[in-house]
C-alpha cells in the first residue's frame, strides 16, 4: 500500500518456478528416527480373563446368544440388537441384560427363559440371570450391519 492507502499493482512478465525437491538430496541428510511402535509390536498378548469381553466364557455366551433367533425376524437376537450387556463374574455368574422389539412381543414370556437356559448351558457358567429392560427402548439402529444386510436394510 502506498501513503494514500491505495494498493499498488505491479505487472510482471514471468515468475521463476520454485526449486523442486530431490529425493536423493533428502536421503543424504535423512537418518532413521526412533521407532515408537517397537515396544508395542514386541509385546506378547496378555491373557484376557474368561468373563471379560474377548475372554473364552464371554465369547462362548455371545456365540450361544447368536444361536437364538427371533421367531418373526430371521436374525439372531444378538445381531438384532436385543442384547444390551453380558457380564460374567470370576465365579461363573452370568448376567445378560436384554430387551425385546416391543413390550407386546409374542415371545415376551418365553424369550428371557430361553436366553437363561442357553447361557446357563455354556461351559464355565454356573448360574445365569436375565434382566429384561425396556429402557432404552429397542430401535432398528441397534442392529448389526449383518442383520441389516440380511433384512435388506443396507
PyMOL commands that set and color helices and strands:
alter all, ss='L'
color gray80, all
select helices_A, chain A and resi 23-29+38-42+56-65+111-120+140-142+145-150
alter helices_A, ss='H'
color red, helices_A
select strands_A, chain A and resi 83-88+93-98+127-132
alter strands_A, ss='S'
color yellow, strands_A
deselect
rebuild
show_as cartoon
